[in-house]
Amino acid sequence: MPFSDILGQDAAVGTLRRALATGRIHHAYRFEGPPGVGKEMAAFALAQALVCTEAPPPGHAFGTGCGACSACKRAVTFSANPAVPLHPDVIVVERGLYPREIIGKNEVQSLSIEQIRRVVMERTSLPPHEGRARVFLLRRPEEMSVEAANALLKTLEEPLSRTYFILLTDRGSELLDTIRSRTQLVRFAPLSEAILERILVQRGVAQDEAKAAAELAAGSASLALALANPEASKGRKAFVDAVLAAVKAKDMVPAMELAEARERDKGELSERLAALAATFARLAREKAAENPDEAARHAERYALVLQAMREIDRNASPALVLEAMVARLRRVA
């Protein structure tokens, strides 16, 4: 997973390359940007560079990861259960990733202090297993409980030699201010439609289908790939049409029916909400020049759908989230 594979993030990748070349690597980074734009790819590329056993180029403190040595390969090769890297010094932290047998708790609503203690703090008390570096990748750190966030903060306040943290988030504003102040921000931007088309075509999607999916994906490669899946596209279109009809209806009856018929799979519902958000984003762009007021209304609706997606991520009731979302959308005049 070399840096060269990360498309459309020249500024972010450039920042990381310069840090590696000079050896001025911050002990804690915060990779912040929309979902599906390459944050995690960049995190694993940085992890490979830090644990790589090949000699760096002359005049450089670190290389960028050769991708061929045992350390580089194990950094991006995952075990089955839990799905974590085989390299003992590349550690993933994520709500619900580890079974109760490992951390002693089922993490339903938040990333627990038990996981921070057992997966992070117990490891930081010892040097890296293979000597070069230890890298912690925290997915969705905004989901940490207050206790977990404070425990992590203590570790971030006392940087350890050869230990690095990378926080991956699209909701950085929800992190504790103290954690934000102790992590170096690296911003990741939405991807252009041209880059999304290129990614889809490389994955075997037909050119016309890739173009259509890229236009709706709001800069997210993961959403573009989901939108390009023909088996799921009919269901997403039906969902979007049902929401739009409920917004225009004379009363809330269609909204309640939509909520009752909600998707049972949280991941599928999130994808359908993302498609709805992408629809409002496209409508806002289309109306920006000829009707700024209408474009602003679509932009507001886009933000309301994102709010619903965040509520779903926090395990709120899907039925209540959908009904409340439609009610909010109807109030946008």
N, C-alpha and C positions, 0 to 999 in steps of 0.2 A: 504494500500500500504506500508507494512513494509519493512525495509531494507533487511530482509531475502529473499524477492521476487526478489531482484536485482541480476542477475546472471552475473558472469564473471568480476565484478568490485570490487574485494576485496580491492585494494589499496584505491580507492576513498571512498568506504563505510567505511573502517577502519578510514580514516581521519575524516569523519563526526561523527562517533561513539565516537572517542576520544574527539573531540571538545564538544560534548554533555555531555560526562561523566565529563569532567573537568570544563565545563562552559565557556571555552575559544572559544566562537563562534564569528567568524569574522562578522562584520556588513554587508559585501558584498562579495559574492562568485561569481566566474566565472567558471561554469561547462563547460568544453571545450572538444570536441571530435566529432567523426563522427556522422551522423544522425542515430537514431535507435539503440543506444547502452545502453540506460538506464538513460540518463541525467535527463529527465523529471520525471521519476519514482523516482530517488534519490531526486530531488527537492521537490516533494510532500511528500516523506517520511520525509525529514528534516522539512518541514512545519508542518506536523502532530506532530512531536516530540516537536516543539516549542509551539504549541497551545494546546497540550494535557493537559487535566485537571487531569489526574491520577498522583499520587505522584511518583517521580522518585525512582529508587532503592536506598537503603542505600549507602551513599558515593558518589552518582552521582548528579551532578547539574541538569541534565535533564534526562528523560527517552528517549526511542527511538520511542515513540508514541504507545499507547496501541491498537489503531485501533478500539476500541469498544466504547469509550466515544462519546458523541454528537459532541464534537469539532473535534475529529479525523475523524468521519464519514462525517461531513459537509465540512471538508477541501478537500475531494476528491469526493464530490457529486456536480454535476454541474446543474445549471439552464439551461433553453432552449435557450433563446436569450437575451443577448449574453451568450455563454457557459462559465460561470465563476463559481467558487466554491461558495457554499451556505454560507460558513463561512465568515463573514464580514472582518476578519483580514487576509485572504489569498486572495491576489489580483493578477490576471494575467494581464500582459501588453503585447500586441502583435499588430502589424500593422493590421488594418482592423477588429479587434475583436469587437470594440464598434461601434454602429451605429452613424450616424451623429447627431441624436437627443441627444445623450449623450455628445459627445465631440465637436460638432459643426463643424466637417470637415470630408470629405470622404478621407480616407487614401489609395491612389492608389499606390504610389511609395515609401512612407517612413512612418515610425512611427513618428507621428507629435508631435510638442511641445505642441499642445492642449491636446493630450492624457496624456503626462507627467504632465502637469499642473493640469488637472482635476482628473486623476486617481491616480497619485502619490502625487504631491505636496499638494493638498488640504487635503489629508488624513494624511500626515506626520505632519501637523500643529496641529493635535489632538492626544491624546493617543489612544492605541488600544481599540476597542469597548468592548472586553471581558477581557481586562486587562493583559493577559499573554504576548502576542507578536503579532507583525504584520509582515507579510511576503509578499514581492513583488516578483513574478516570471516573468522575462522578457524573452519572447521567441524571438529569432533572434534579439538581441539588435543591431547587426551591421546594421540593417535597419533603425535605428533612423536617422532623419535629423540632420544636424549640430546643429541647434537650440535646438532640443530635447536632443541631447547628452550633450550639454553644460548645459542645465537645470538639467538633471539628475546628472551630475558631481557635481553641486553645492550641491545637497543633499548628495551625497557620501562623499564629503569633510567635511561635518558636521554631523557625525554619531549621530543618535538619539537613546535614550534609548528604548530598546525592539522593535526596527525596523530593519528588515533584508532584504537584497536584494540577489536574486539568478539570475544571468544572464546565459541563456542557449544558447550556440552557437557552431557551427561547423566552424566558420570563425572568430575566436578571433583576428586574425591579422588585421582585418578590423575595429576594434574598436579604438577609440581615445587612444593614449598612456596614457593619463591622467586617463582615465577610467580603463585601464588595470592595471595601477600602484596602483589604489585604490580598486581593487578587488583581493581576494585571489584565485589563480588558483587551481582547482581540475580537474585533467585530467581523461578522460574516454577513454578507449582503445577499438579498434574493438573487437568484440566477436569472440571466436573461433568457428570453424565449428561444433565441438561437442556440444557446448552450443546452437548454432542456431538450430541444429537438435533436441535437447531436447525441446526447446521452441516450435518448429513446431509440434512435436509429441504430446506435451501437448495440443496443439490447435486442435488436431484431424487429422493432416496431416499424410498420410501413410509414413512408414519409408523410402522407396526408394525415394519418392517424396521429403521428408524432406532433405535427403542427397543431392539430386541434387540441390535443392534450396539453401541450405547452402553453397555449393561450389561456387555458383555464387554471393552470397550476399555481399561479401567484408566486412564481419564482422558486418553487419547491420541487426538487427532483423526485423525492419519494411520492409526492402527490401526483406528479406527472406520470410516474410508472403505474400508480394505482388507477389513474384515469384512463390510461391506455390499455387496461385489462378489459377485453371485450366481454368476458363473462360477468364482470361486476358493473359494467357501464349502464346496463339497462336498469338495474336496481337503483343506482345513484341518480339517474335521470328521473326515475319515477319519484324518488324522495324529494329531489329539488322541485319538481313540478308540484308535488303535493304541498310543500311548504309555501311556494309562491301563491298557490290557490288559497291556502289558509290565510295568508296575509291579506288577500283581496276580498275574502268572504265577508258577509254582512255581520256575522257573529263568530263566537269562539268554538262553535261545534266542530268544524273541520280540524281545528287545532287540537281539541281533546281527542278526536278520532285518530289523528296522527300520533299523538302521545301514546294512545292505547296500543297502536300497531307498531310501536317502536322496535328497533332491532335489538335482539337479545345479545348479540356479540358487540362488546364495547369497541373493539378495533374497527369493525365494519361501520358502526354508527359514527365513529370519529372520522372515518374516510368520507362518509356521506355528508357530514357537516363541513368537512374541508372542501368538498365539491361545491356545496352551497356558498361557502365563503368566497371561493374562486369565482363563482357566477356573479356575485355582487361586485367583486373587484373588477371583473371584465366590464360589467355594465357602467361602473364608475369611470373607467378609462374611456369607454365609447362616448359617454355623454359630457366629458370634461370640457370640450371645446364649444359644443352647440348649446348645452344647457348646464351651466355650473351648479345651479341649485339642485337639479335632479342628480347630478354626479355626487354632490355632497350627501344627499340622502342615501344613495347606494353605498357610499363609503361608511356612513354611520351604521347601515345594516351589516356591512362586512364586519365592523368592530363588534357588533352584537353577537354575530355567529361565533367569532373568536372567543367571546366571553362564555358562550355555551360550551365550546370545546374545552375550555379550561375547567368549567364546572364538571364536565364528564370525567376529565382527567383526575379530578379530586374525589371521584366515586359518588357524586351526587346522583339522585334518582333520575334515570334517563327520561322517564315520563314527565316528571316535574320540570326538568331542564327544557325539554322540547316545548311544553305548554307555555312556560315562562318566556322562552325565546320568541315564539310566535307572537305572544302578547306584546313584547317589546318592539318587535318588527312592525306590528300594526300601528304602534304609536308614532312611528317615524313619519311625519307629514311632509 
